[in-house]
Amino acid sequence: MGDRYYLTVKCKCGEIDDDCYYAPTCGFITWKCPKCGKVIDLEEYSGIDAESCANTKYGIKAVREFKKGGVK
């Protein structure tokens, strides 16, 4: 339904996840640091527009719904 990415995310506390999955159309739009609990918006962090990852109008709708719902 859309593009997927593996990112390296570094939290402000120093925790690094080099296998973070960013798949906006599947609901993977945030990352929660296992060390300090901070939630990072992967769209903002990566600079990759979540809606542009969608290949269909249903994918765009799904991304918008996931963004409304916040962290899963």
mmCIF file of the N, C-alpha and C atoms, coordinates in Angstrom:
data_MODEL
# 
_entry.id   MODEL 
# 
loop_
_atom_site.group_PDB 
_atom_site.id 
_atom_site.type_symbol 
_atom_site.label_atom_id 
_atom_site.label_alt_id 
_atom_site.label_comp_id 
_atom_site.label_asym_id 
_atom_site.label_entity_id 
_atom_site.label_seq_id 
_atom_site.pdbx_PDB_ins_code 
_atom_site.Cartn_x 
_atom_site.Cartn_y 
_atom_site.Cartn_z 
_atom_site.occupancy 
_atom_site.B_iso_or_equiv 
_atom_site.pdbx_formal_charge 
_atom_site.auth_seq_id 
_atom_site.auth_comp_id 
_atom_site.auth_asym_id 
_atom_site.auth_atom_id 
_atom_site.pdbx_PDB_model_num 
ATOM 1   N N  . MET A 1 1  ? 0.817  -1.192 0.000  1.00 0.00 ? 1  MET A N  1 
ATOM 2   C CA . MET A 1 1  ? 0.000  0.000  0.000  1.00 0.00 ? 1  MET A CA 1 
ATOM 3   C C  . MET A 1 1  ? 0.865  1.262  0.000  1.00 0.00 ? 1  MET A C  1 
ATOM 4   N N  . GLY A 1 2  ? 2.166  1.127  0.327  1.00 0.00 ? 2  GLY A N  1 
ATOM 5   C CA . GLY A 1 2  ? 3.014  2.305  0.340  1.00 0.00 ? 2  GLY A CA 1 
ATOM 6   C C  . GLY A 1 2  ? 4.477  1.967  0.574  1.00 0.00 ? 2  GLY A C  1 
ATOM 7   N N  . ASP A 1 3  ? 5.292  3.008  0.614  1.00 0.00 ? 3  ASP A N  1 
ATOM 8   C CA . ASP A 1 3  ? 6.726  2.845  0.824  1.00 0.00 ? 3  ASP A CA 1 
ATOM 9   C C  . ASP A 1 3  ? 7.042  2.578  2.286  1.00 0.00 ? 3  ASP A C  1 
ATOM 10  N N  . ARG A 1 4  ? 8.147  1.876  2.505  1.00 0.00 ? 4  ARG A N  1 
ATOM 11  C CA . ARG A 1 4  ? 8.618  1.559  3.853  1.00 0.00 ? 4  ARG A CA 1 
ATOM 12  C C  . ARG A 1 4  ? 10.108 1.865  3.930  1.00 0.00 ? 4  ARG A C  1 
ATOM 13  N N  . TYR A 1 5  ? 10.538 2.238  5.130  1.00 0.00 ? 5  TYR A N  1 
ATOM 14  C CA . TYR A 1 5  ? 11.939 2.609  5.332  1.00 0.00 ? 5  TYR A CA 1 
ATOM 15  C C  . TYR A 1 5  ? 12.462 2.022  6.633  1.00 0.00 ? 5  TYR A C  1 
ATOM 16  N N  . TYR A 1 6  ? 13.738 1.730  6.664  1.00 0.00 ? 6  TYR A N  1 
ATOM 17  C CA . TYR A 1 6  ? 14.437 1.401  7.900  1.00 0.00 ? 6  TYR A CA 1 
ATOM 18  C C  . TYR A 1 6  ? 15.326 2.593  8.220  1.00 0.00 ? 6  TYR A C  1 
ATOM 19  N N  . LEU A 1 7  ? 15.168 3.122  9.422  1.00 0.00 ? 7  LEU A N  1 
ATOM 20  C CA . LEU A 1 7  ? 15.893 4.314  9.832  1.00 0.00 ? 7  LEU A CA 1 
ATOM 21  C C  . LEU A 1 7  ? 16.774 4.032  11.032 1.00 0.00 ? 7  LEU A C  1 
ATOM 22  N N  . THR A 1 8  ? 17.785 4.846  11.198 1.00 0.00 ? 8  THR A N  1 
ATOM 23  C CA . THR A 1 8  ? 18.561 4.867  12.433 1.00 0.00 ? 8  THR A CA 1 
ATOM 24  C C  . THR A 1 8  ? 18.080 6.086  13.204 1.00 0.00 ? 8  THR A C  1 
ATOM 25  N N  . VAL A 1 9  ? 17.526 5.832  14.388 1.00 0.00 ? 9  VAL A N  1 
ATOM 26  C CA . VAL A 1 9  ? 16.962 6.910  15.196 1.00 0.00 ? 9  VAL A CA 1 
ATOM 27  C C  . VAL A 1 9  ? 17.800 7.058  16.460 1.00 0.00 ? 9  VAL A C  1 
ATOM 28  N N  . LYS A 1 10 ? 18.156 8.307  16.753 1.00 0.00 ? 10 LYS A N  1 
ATOM 29  C CA . LYS A 1 10 ? 18.905 8.589  17.973 1.00 0.00 ? 10 LYS A CA 1 
ATOM 30  C C  . LYS A 1 10 ? 18.056 9.494  18.854 1.00 0.00 ? 10 LYS A C  1 
ATOM 31  N N  . CYS A 1 11 ? 17.781 9.033  20.058 1.00 0.00 ? 11 CYS A N  1 
ATOM 32  C CA . CYS A 1 11 ? 16.994 9.794  21.025 1.00 0.00 ? 11 CYS A CA 1 
ATOM 33  C C  . CYS A 1 11 ? 17.896 10.812 21.727 1.00 0.00 ? 11 CYS A C  1 
ATOM 34  N N  . LYS A 1 12 ? 17.280 11.829 22.295 1.00 0.00 ? 12 LYS A N  1 
ATOM 35  C CA . LYS A 1 12 ? 18.037 12.841 23.033 1.00 0.00 ? 12 LYS A CA 1 
ATOM 36  C C  . LYS A 1 12 ? 18.751 12.256 24.248 1.00 0.00 ? 12 LYS A C  1 
ATOM 37  N N  . CYS A 1 13 ? 18.257 11.124 24.762 1.00 0.00 ? 13 CYS A N  1 
ATOM 38  C CA . CYS A 1 13 ? 18.888 10.488 25.921 1.00 0.00 ? 13 CYS A CA 1 
ATOM 39  C C  . CYS A 1 13 ? 20.137 9.698  25.538 1.00 0.00 ? 13 CYS A C  1 
ATOM 40  N N  . GLY A 1 14 ? 20.368 9.547  24.215 1.00 0.00 ? 14 GLY A N  1 
ATOM 41  C CA . GLY A 1 14 ? 21.543 8.820  23.741 1.00 0.00 ? 14 GLY A CA 1 
ATOM 42  C C  . GLY A 1 14 ? 21.241 7.438  23.187 1.00 0.00 ? 14 GLY A C  1 
ATOM 43  N N  . GLU A 1 15 ? 20.045 6.931  23.416 1.00 0.00 ? 15 GLU A N  1 
ATOM 44  C CA . GLU A 1 15 ? 19.651 5.607  22.894 1.00 0.00 ? 15 GLU A CA 1 
ATOM 45  C C  . GLU A 1 15 ? 19.611 5.659  21.371 1.00 0.00 ? 15 GLU A C  1 
ATOM 46  N N  . ILE A 1 16 ? 20.163 4.627  20.730 1.00 0.00 ? 16 ILE A N  1 
ATOM 47  C CA . ILE A 1 16 ? 20.176 4.535  19.268 1.00 0.00 ? 16 ILE A CA 1 
ATOM 48  C C  . ILE A 1 16 ? 19.502 3.238  18.844 1.00 0.00 ? 16 ILE A C  1 
ATOM 49  N N  . ASP A 1 17 ? 18.591 3.356  17.891 1.00 0.00 ? 17 ASP A N  1 
ATOM 50  C CA . ASP A 1 17 ? 17.942 2.194  17.287 1.00 0.00 ? 17 ASP A CA 1 
ATOM 51  C C  . ASP A 1 17 ? 18.299 2.231  15.810 1.00 0.00 ? 17 ASP A C  1 
ATOM 52  N N  . ASP A 1 18 ? 19.134 1.298  15.378 1.00 0.00 ? 18 ASP A N  1 
ATOM 53  C CA . ASP A 1 18 ? 19.563 1.304  13.978 1.00 0.00 ? 18 ASP A CA 1 
ATOM 54  C C  . ASP A 1 18 ? 18.695 0.410  13.095 1.00 0.00 ? 18 ASP A C  1 
ATOM 55  N N  . ASP A 1 19 ? 17.535 -0.002 13.608 1.00 0.00 ? 19 ASP A N  1 
ATOM 56  C CA . ASP A 1 19 ? 16.628 -0.852 12.847 1.00 0.00 ? 19 ASP A CA 1 
ATOM 57  C C  . ASP A 1 19 ? 15.177 -0.406 13.079 1.00 0.00 ? 19 ASP A C  1 
ATOM 58  N N  . CYS A 1 20 ? 14.942 0.895  12.984 1.00 0.00 ? 20 CYS A N  1 
ATOM 59  C CA . CYS A 1 20 ? 13.617 1.456  13.214 1.00 0.00 ? 20 CYS A CA 1 
ATOM 60  C C  . CYS A 1 20 ? 12.815 1.395  11.916 1.00 0.00 ? 20 CYS A C  1 
ATOM 61  N N  . TYR A 1 21 ? 11.601 0.875  12.001 1.00 0.00 ? 21 TYR A N  1 
ATOM 62  C CA . TYR A 1 21 ? 10.739 0.687  10.845 1.00 0.00 ? 21 TYR A CA 1 
ATOM 63  C C  . TYR A 1 21 ? 9.792  1.874  10.711 1.00 0.00 ? 21 TYR A C  1 
ATOM 64  N N  . TYR A 1 22 ? 9.806  2.539  9.556  1.00 0.00 ? 22 TYR A N  1 
ATOM 65  C CA . TYR A 1 22 ? 8.915  3.651  9.256  1.00 0.00 ? 22 TYR A CA 1 
ATOM 66  C C  . TYR A 1 22 ? 8.081  3.262  8.052  1.00 0.00 ? 22 TYR A C  1 
ATOM 67  N N  . ALA A 1 23 ? 6.805  2.969  8.286  1.00 0.00 ? 23 ALA A N  1 
ATOM 68  C CA . ALA A 1 23 ? 5.877  2.571  7.228  1.00 0.00 ? 23 ALA A CA 1 
ATOM 69  C C  . ALA A 1 23 ? 4.550  3.276  7.483  1.00 0.00 ? 23 ALA A C  1 
ATOM 70  N N  . PRO A 1 24 ? 4.415  4.514  7.024  1.00 0.00 ? 24 PRO A N  1 
ATOM 71  C CA . PRO A 1 24 ? 3.246  5.323  7.347  1.00 0.00 ? 24 PRO A CA 1 
ATOM 72  C C  . PRO A 1 24 ? 1.900  4.699  7.000  1.00 0.00 ? 24 PRO A C  1 
ATOM 73  N N  . THR A 1 25 ? 1.785  4.006  5.875  1.00 0.00 ? 25 THR A N  1 
ATOM 74  C CA . THR A 1 25 ? 0.499  3.435  5.499  1.00 0.00 ? 25 THR A CA 1 
ATOM 75  C C  . THR A 1 25 ? 0.121  2.229  6.351  1.00 0.00 ? 25 THR A C  1 
ATOM 76  N N  . CYS A 1 26 ? 1.074  1.712  7.109  1.00 0.00 ? 26 CYS A N  1 
ATOM 77  C CA . CYS A 1 26 ? 0.813  0.577  8.009  1.00 0.00 ? 26 CYS A CA 1 
ATOM 78  C C  . CYS A 1 26 ? 0.714  1.015  9.473  1.00 0.00 ? 26 CYS A C  1 
ATOM 79  N N  . GLY A 1 27 ? 0.832  2.311  9.706  1.00 0.00 ? 27 GLY A N  1 
ATOM 80  C CA . GLY A 1 27 ? 0.697  2.818  11.058 1.00 0.00 ? 27 GLY A CA 1 
ATOM 81  C C  . GLY A 1 27 ? 1.984  2.982  11.831 1.00 0.00 ? 27 GLY A C  1 
ATOM 82  N N  . PHE A 1 28 ? 3.106  2.664  11.222 1.00 0.00 ? 28 PHE A N  1 
ATOM 83  C CA . PHE A 1 28 ? 4.398  2.841  11.882 1.00 0.00 ? 28 PHE A CA 1 
ATOM 84  C C  . PHE A 1 28 ? 4.884  4.268  11.604 1.00 0.00 ? 28 PHE A C  1 
ATOM 85  N N  . ILE A 1 29 ? 4.412  5.209  12.430 1.00 0.00 ? 29 ILE A N  1 
ATOM 86  C CA . ILE A 1 29 ? 4.712  6.618  12.199 1.00 0.00 ? 29 ILE A CA 1 
ATOM 87  C C  . ILE A 1 29 ? 5.434  7.266  13.381 1.00 0.00 ? 29 ILE A C  1 
ATOM 88  N N  . THR A 1 30 ? 5.573  6.525  14.462 1.00 0.00 ? 30 THR A N  1 
ATOM 89  C CA . THR A 1 30 ? 6.292  7.038  15.630 1.00 0.00 ? 30 THR A CA 1 
ATOM 90  C C  . THR A 1 30 ? 7.221  5.961  16.163 1.00 0.00 ? 30 THR A C  1 
ATOM 91  N N  . TRP A 1 31 ? 8.163  6.391  16.975 1.00 0.00 ? 31 TRP A N  1 
ATOM 92  C CA . TRP A 1 31 ? 9.092  5.484  17.654 1.00 0.00 ? 31 TRP A CA 1 
ATOM 93  C C  . TRP A 1 31 ? 9.147  5.904  19.106 1.00 0.00 ? 31 TRP A C  1 
ATOM 94  N N  . LYS A 1 32 ? 9.033  4.937  20.002 1.00 0.00 ? 32 LYS A N  1 
ATOM 95  C CA . LYS A 1 32 ? 9.099  5.220  21.425 1.00 0.00 ? 32 LYS A CA 1 
ATOM 96  C C  . LYS A 1 32 ? 10.408 4.672  21.971 1.00 0.00 ? 32 LYS A C  1 
ATOM 97  N N  . CYS A 1 33 ? 11.193 5.551  22.575 1.00 0.00 ? 33 CYS A N  1 
ATOM 98  C CA . CYS A 1 33 ? 12.493 5.162  23.109 1.00 0.00 ? 33 CYS A CA 1 
ATOM 99  C C  . CYS A 1 33 ? 12.297 4.168  24.254 1.00 0.00 ? 33 CYS A C  1 
ATOM 100 N N  . PRO A 1 34 ? 12.937 3.008  24.149 1.00 0.00 ? 34 PRO A N  1 
ATOM 101 C CA . PRO A 1 34 ? 12.793 2.021  25.208 1.00 0.00 ? 34 PRO A CA 1 
ATOM 102 C C  . PRO A 1 34 ? 13.508 2.413  26.506 1.00 0.00 ? 34 PRO A C  1 
ATOM 103 N N  . LYS A 1 35 ? 14.427 3.361  26.399 1.00 0.00 ? 35 LYS A N  1 
ATOM 104 C CA . LYS A 1 35 ? 15.203 3.773  27.559 1.00 0.00 ? 35 LYS A CA 1 
ATOM 105 C C  . LYS A 1 35 ? 14.493 4.862  28.379 1.00 0.00 ? 35 LYS A C  1 
ATOM 106 N N  . CYS A 1 36 ? 14.026 5.916  27.707 1.00 0.00 ? 36 CYS A N  1 
ATOM 107 C CA . CYS A 1 36 ? 13.432 7.047  28.447 1.00 0.00 ? 36 CYS A CA 1 
ATOM 108 C C  . CYS A 1 36 ? 11.942 7.249  28.179 1.00 0.00 ? 36 CYS A C  1 
ATOM 109 N N  . GLY A 1 37 ? 11.393 6.561  27.159 1.00 0.00 ? 37 GLY A N  1 
ATOM 110 C CA . GLY A 1 37 ? 9.968  6.662  26.863 1.00 0.00 ? 37 GLY A CA 1 
ATOM 111 C C  . GLY A 1 37 ? 9.570  7.806  25.940 1.00 0.00 ? 37 GLY A C  1 
ATOM 112 N N  . LYS A 1 38 ? 10.519 8.612  25.489 1.00 0.00 ? 38 LYS A N  1 
ATOM 113 C CA . LYS A 1 38 ? 10.204 9.725  24.584 1.00 0.00 ? 38 LYS A CA 1 
ATOM 114 C C  . LYS A 1 38 ? 9.673  9.178  23.260 1.00 0.00 ? 38 LYS A C  1 
ATOM 115 N N  . VAL A 1 39 ? 8.621  9.805  22.762 1.00 0.00 ? 39 VAL A N  1 
ATOM 116 C CA . VAL A 1 39 ? 8.030  9.413  21.485 1.00 0.00 ? 39 VAL A CA 1 
ATOM 117 C C  . VAL A 1 39 ? 8.525  10.369 20.404 1.00 0.00 ? 39 VAL A C  1 
ATOM 118 N N  . ILE A 1 40 ? 9.028  9.801  19.328 1.00 0.00 ? 40 ILE A N  1 
ATOM 119 C CA . ILE A 1 40 ? 9.563  10.588 18.216 1.00 0.00 ? 40 ILE A CA 1 
ATOM 120 C C  . ILE A 1 40 ? 8.678  10.378 16.990 1.00 0.00 ? 40 ILE A C  1 
ATOM 121 N N  . ASP A 1 41 ? 8.250  11.491 16.402 1.00 0.00 ? 41 ASP A N  1 
ATOM 122 C CA . ASP A 1 41 ? 7.477  11.485 15.165 1.00 0.00 ? 41 ASP A CA 1 
ATOM 123 C C  . ASP A 1 41 ? 8.455  11.199 14.029 1.00 0.00 ? 41 ASP A C  1 
ATOM 124 N N  . LEU A 1 42 ? 8.322  10.051 13.398 1.00 0.00 ? 42 LEU A N  1 
ATOM 125 C CA . LEU A 1 42 ? 9.287  9.644  12.372 1.00 0.00 ? 42 LEU A CA 1 
ATOM 126 C C  . LEU A 1 42 ? 9.194  10.467 11.089 1.00 0.00 ? 42 LEU A C  1 
ATOM 127 N N  . GLU A 1 43 ? 8.037  11.008 10.806 1.00 0.00 ? 43 GLU A N  1 
ATOM 128 C CA . GLU A 1 43 ? 7.898  11.886 9.641  1.00 0.00 ? 43 GLU A CA 1 
ATOM 129 C C  . GLU A 1 43 ? 8.755  13.140 9.849  1.00 0.00 ? 43 GLU A C  1 
ATOM 130 N N  . GLU A 1 44 ? 8.625  13.738 11.002 1.00 0.00 ? 44 GLU A N  1 
ATOM 131 C CA . GLU A 1 44 ? 9.406  14.931 11.315 1.00 0.00 ? 44 GLU A CA 1 
ATOM 132 C C  . GLU A 1 44 ? 10.892 14.600 11.411 1.00 0.00 ? 44 GLU A C  1 
ATOM 133 N N  . TYR A 1 45 ? 11.217 13.492 12.072 1.00 0.00 ? 45 TYR A N  1 
ATOM 134 C CA . TYR A 1 45 ? 12.609 13.104 12.282 1.00 0.00 ? 45 TYR A CA 1 
ATOM 135 C C  . TYR A 1 45 ? 13.333 12.834 10.962 1.00 0.00 ? 45 TYR A C  1 
ATOM 136 N N  . SER A 1 46 ? 12.653 12.104 10.068 1.00 0.00 ? 46 SER A N  1 
ATOM 137 C CA . SER A 1 46 ? 13.290 11.698 8.810  1.00 0.00 ? 46 SER A CA 1 
ATOM 138 C C  . SER A 1 46 ? 13.183 12.743 7.707  1.00 0.00 ? 46 SER A C  1 
ATOM 139 N N  . GLY A 1 47 ? 12.156 13.575 7.783  1.00 0.00 ? 47 GLY A N  1 
ATOM 140 C CA . GLY A 1 47 ? 11.911 14.527 6.700  1.00 0.00 ? 47 GLY A CA 1 
ATOM 141 C C  . GLY A 1 47 ? 11.187 13.900 5.522  1.00 0.00 ? 47 GLY A C  1 
ATOM 142 N N  . ILE A 1 48 ? 10.742 12.653 5.678  1.00 0.00 ? 48 ILE A N  1 
ATOM 143 C CA . ILE A 1 48 ? 10.024 11.951 4.618  1.00 0.00 ? 48 ILE A CA 1 
ATOM 144 C C  . ILE A 1 48 ? 8.528  12.140 4.858  1.00 0.00 ? 48 ILE A C  1 
ATOM 145 N N  . ASP A 1 49 ? 7.862  12.824 3.937  1.00 0.00 ? 49 ASP A N  1 
ATOM 146 C CA . ASP A 1 49 ? 6.433  13.101 4.066  1.00 0.00 ? 49 ASP A CA 1 
ATOM 147 C C  . ASP A 1 49 ? 5.640  11.800 4.077  1.00 0.00 ? 49 ASP A C  1 
ATOM 148 N N  . ALA A 1 50 ? 4.869  11.592 5.132  1.00 0.00 ? 50 ALA A N  1 
ATOM 149 C CA . ALA A 1 50 ? 4.128  10.337 5.300  1.00 0.00 ? 50 ALA A CA 1 
ATOM 150 C C  . ALA A 1 50 ? 3.122  10.103 4.182  1.00 0.00 ? 50 ALA A C  1 
ATOM 151 N N  . GLU A 1 51 ? 2.376  11.127 3.810  1.00 0.00 ? 51 GLU A N  1 
ATOM 152 C CA . GLU A 1 51 ? 1.360  10.951 2.766  1.00 0.00 ? 51 GLU A CA 1 
ATOM 153 C C  . GLU A 1 51 ? 1.972  10.656 1.402  1.00 0.00 ? 51 GLU A C  1 
ATOM 154 N N  . SER A 1 52 ? 3.168  11.150 1.149  1.00 0.00 ? 52 SER A N  1 
ATOM 155 C CA . SER A 1 52 ? 3.804  10.884 -0.147 1.00 0.00 ? 52 SER A CA 1 
ATOM 156 C C  . SER A 1 52 ? 4.268  9.434  -0.259 1.00 0.00 ? 52 SER A C  1 
ATOM 157 N N  . CYS A 1 53 ? 4.284  8.714  0.854  1.00 0.00 ? 53 CYS A N  1 
ATOM 158 C CA . CYS A 1 53 ? 4.656  7.292  0.841  1.00 0.00 ? 53 CYS A CA 1 
ATOM 159 C C  . CYS A 1 53 ? 3.524  6.411  0.341  1.00 0.00 ? 53 CYS A C  1 
ATOM 160 N N  . ALA A 1 54 ? 2.308  6.949  0.347  1.00 0.00 ? 54 ALA A N  1 
ATOM 161 C CA . ALA A 1 54 ? 1.133  6.171  -0.062 1.00 0.00 ? 54 ALA A CA 1 
ATOM 162 C C  . ALA A 1 54 ? 1.060  6.058  -1.575 1.00 0.00 ? 54 ALA A C  1 
ATOM 163 N N  . ASN A 1 55 ? 0.678  4.873  -2.038 1.00 0.00 ? 55 ASN A N  1 
ATOM 164 C CA . ASN A 1 55 ? 0.549  4.627  -3.477 1.00 0.00 ? 55 ASN A CA 1 
ATOM 165 C C  . ASN A 1 55 ? -0.892 4.712  -3.970 1.00 0.00 ? 55 ASN A C  1 
ATOM 166 N N  . THR A 1 56 ? -1.849 4.794  -3.047 1.00 0.00 ? 56 THR A N  1 
ATOM 167 C CA . THR A 1 56 ? -3.259 4.836  -3.422 1.00 0.00 ? 56 THR A CA 1 
ATOM 168 C C  . THR A 1 56 ? -3.982 5.881  -2.577 1.00 0.00 ? 56 THR A C  1 
ATOM 169 N N  . LYS A 1 57 ? -5.190 6.224  -2.998 1.00 0.00 ? 57 LYS A N  1 
ATOM 170 C CA . LYS A 1 57 ? -5.979 7.169  -2.208 1.00 0.00 ? 57 LYS A CA 1 
ATOM 171 C C  . LYS A 1 57 ? -6.349 6.550  -0.860 1.00 0.00 ? 57 LYS A C  1 
ATOM 172 N N  . TYR A 1 58 ? -6.460 5.223  -0.806 1.00 0.00 ? 58 TYR A N  1 
ATOM 173 C CA . TYR A 1 58 ? -6.757 4.539  0.454  1.00 0.00 ? 58 TYR A CA 1 
ATOM 174 C C  . TYR A 1 58 ? -5.561 4.602  1.400  1.00 0.00 ? 58 TYR A C  1 
ATOM 175 N N  . GLY A 1 59 ? -4.374 4.558  0.836  1.00 0.00 ? 59 GLY A N  1 
ATOM 176 C CA . GLY A 1 59 ? -3.159 4.693  1.631  1.00 0.00 ? 59 GLY A CA 1 
ATOM 177 C C  . GLY A 1 59 ? -3.052 6.078  2.245  1.00 0.00 ? 59 GLY A C  1 
ATOM 178 N N  . ILE A 1 60 ? -3.392 7.094  1.455  1.00 0.00 ? 60 ILE A N  1 
ATOM 179 C CA . ILE A 1 60 ? -3.375 8.467  1.974  1.00 0.00 ? 60 ILE A CA 1 
ATOM 180 C C  . ILE A 1 60 ? -4.389 8.607  3.103  1.00 0.00 ? 60 ILE A C  1 
ATOM 181 N N  . LYS A 1 61 ? -5.564 8.026  2.904  1.00 0.00 ? 61 LYS A N  1 
ATOM 182 C CA . LYS A 1 61 ? -6.603 8.072  3.944  1.00 0.00 ? 61 LYS A CA 1 
ATOM 183 C C  . LYS A 1 61 ? -6.110 7.370  5.215  1.00 0.00 ? 61 LYS A C  1 
ATOM 184 N N  . ALA A 1 62 ? -5.456 6.239  5.050  1.00 0.00 ? 62 ALA A N  1 
ATOM 185 C CA . ALA A 1 62 ? -4.946 5.487  6.199  1.00 0.00 ? 62 ALA A CA 1 
ATOM 186 C C  . ALA A 1 62 ? -3.900 6.302  6.964  1.00 0.00 ? 62 ALA A C  1 
ATOM 187 N N  . VAL A 1 63 ? -2.995 6.949  6.251  1.00 0.00 ? 63 VAL A N  1 
ATOM 188 C CA . VAL A 1 63 ? -1.961 7.775  6.896  1.00 0.00 ? 63 VAL A CA 1 
ATOM 189 C C  . VAL A 1 63 ? -2.618 8.886  7.705  1.00 0.00 ? 63 VAL A C  1 
ATOM 190 N N  . ARG A 1 64 ? -3.602 9.544  7.127  1.00 0.00 ? 64 ARG A N  1 
ATOM 191 C CA . ARG A 1 64 ? -4.293 10.626 7.841  1.00 0.00 ? 64 ARG A CA 1 
ATOM 192 C C  . ARG A 1 64 ? -4.966 10.113 9.108  1.00 0.00 ? 64 ARG A C  1 
ATOM 193 N N  . GLU A 1 65 ? -5.561 8.930  9.033  1.00 0.00 ? 65 GLU A N  1 
ATOM 194 C CA . GLU A 1 65 ? -6.209 8.345  10.212 1.00 0.00 ? 65 GLU A CA 1 
ATOM 195 C C  . GLU A 1 65 ? -5.181 7.973  11.281 1.00 0.00 ? 65 GLU A C  1 
ATOM 196 N N  . PHE A 1 66 ? -4.068 7.395  10.862 1.00 0.00 ? 66 PHE A N  1 
ATOM 197 C CA . PHE A 1 66 ? -3.016 7.034  11.824 1.00 0.00 ? 66 PHE A CA 1 
ATOM 198 C C  . PHE A 1 66 ? -2.473 8.276  12.517 1.00 0.00 ? 66 PHE A C  1 
ATOM 199 N N  . LYS A 1 67 ? -2.321 9.358  11.758 1.00 0.00 ? 67 LYS A N  1 
ATOM 200 C CA . LYS A 1 67 ? -1.795 10.600 12.337 1.00 0.00 ? 67 LYS A CA 1 
ATOM 201 C C  . LYS A 1 67 ? -2.755 11.171 13.371 1.00 0.00 ? 67 LYS A C  1 
ATOM 202 N N  . LYS A 1 68 ? -4.039 11.032 13.143 1.00 0.00 ? 68 LYS A N  1 
ATOM 203 C CA . LYS A 1 68 ? -5.046 11.507 14.103 1.00 0.00 ? 68 LYS A CA 1 
ATOM 204 C C  . LYS A 1 68 ? -5.001 10.703 15.395 1.00 0.00 ? 68 LYS A C  1 
ATOM 205 N N  . GLY A 1 69 ? -4.734 9.399  15.253 1.00 0.00 ? 69 GLY A N  1 
ATOM 206 C CA . GLY A 1 69 ? -4.774 8.490  16.393 1.00 0.00 ? 69 GLY A CA 1 
ATOM 207 C C  . GLY A 1 69 ? -3.573 8.545  17.296 1.00 0.00 ? 69 GLY A C  1 
ATOM 208 N N  . GLY A 1 70 ? -2.468 9.130  16.845 1.00 0.00 ? 70 GLY A N  1 
ATOM 209 C CA . GLY A 1 70 ? -1.266 9.217  17.671 1.00 0.00 ? 70 GLY A CA 1 
ATOM 210 C C  . GLY A 1 70 ? -0.541 7.888  17.794 1.00 0.00 ? 70 GLY A C  1 
ATOM 211 N N  . VAL A 1 71 ? 0.125  7.697  18.911 1.00 0.00 ? 71 VAL A N  1 
ATOM 212 C CA . VAL A 1 71 ? 0.978  6.528  19.148 1.00 0.00 ? 71 VAL A CA 1 
ATOM 213 C C  . VAL A 1 71 ? 0.118  5.298  19.351 1.00 0.00 ? 71 VAL A C  1 
ATOM 214 N N  . LYS A 1 72 ? 0.516  4.208  18.711 1.00 0.00 ? 72 LYS A N  1 
ATOM 215 C CA . LYS A 1 72 ? -0.192 2.925  18.875 1.00 0.00 ? 72 LYS A CA 1 
ATOM 216 C C  . LYS A 1 72 ? 0.582  2.045  19.828 1.00 0.00 ? 72 LYS A C  1 
# 
